């Protein structure tokens, strides 16, 4: 399903990036505590769901983004989070 969804994004001209991620067991967590770096192997999130990948799309508004999100295979059995990019201030 994801191959077809990716192809549809490409064909519509709205694909702007994205990637699949390896499983949460491959993660490494980094924290700065009192100015020192602490590294832990493995997933330590309390979340019941893990991010499996992401799509970046370029659409004119939230309604268009929601229409695409509803077409994503994850929408049928999990959830698809939709967020705008954070604009970066020009220097």
Secondary structure in CASP SS format (residue, H / E / C, confidence):
PFRMAT SS
TARGET T0000
AUTHOR 0000-0000-0000
METHOD secondary structure of the structure
MODEL  1
X C 1.00
X H 1.00
X H 1.00
X H 1.00
X H 1.00
X H 1.00
X H 1.00
X H 1.00
X H 1.00
X H 1.00
X H 1.00
X H 1.00
X C 1.00
X C 1.00
X E 1.00
X E 1.00
X E 1.00
X E 1.00
X E 1.00
X E 1.00
X C 1.00
X C 1.00
X C 1.00
X H 1.00
X H 1.00
X H 1.00
X C 1.00
X E 1.00
X E 1.00
X E 1.00
X E 1.00
X E 1.00
X E 1.00
X C 1.00
X C 1.00
X E 1.00
X E 1.00
X E 1.00
X E 1.00
X E 1.00
X E 1.00
X C 1.00
X C 1.00
X C 1.00
X C 1.00
X C 1.00
X C 1.00
X C 1.00
X C 1.00
X C 1.00
X C 1.00
X C 1.00
X E 1.00
X E 1.00
X E 1.00
X E 1.00
X E 1.00
X C 1.00
X C 1.00
X C 1.00
X C 1.00
X H 1.00
X H 1.00
X H 1.00
X H 1.00
X H 1.00
X H 1.00
X H 1.00
X H 1.00
X H 1.00
X H 1.00
X C 1.00
X H 1.00
X H 1.00
X H 1.00
X H 1.00
X C 1.00
X C 1.00
X C 1.00
X C 1.00
X C 1.00
X C 1.00
X C 1.00
X C 1.00
X C 1.00
X C 1.00
X C 1.00
X C 1.00
X C 1.00
X C 1.00
X C 1.00
END
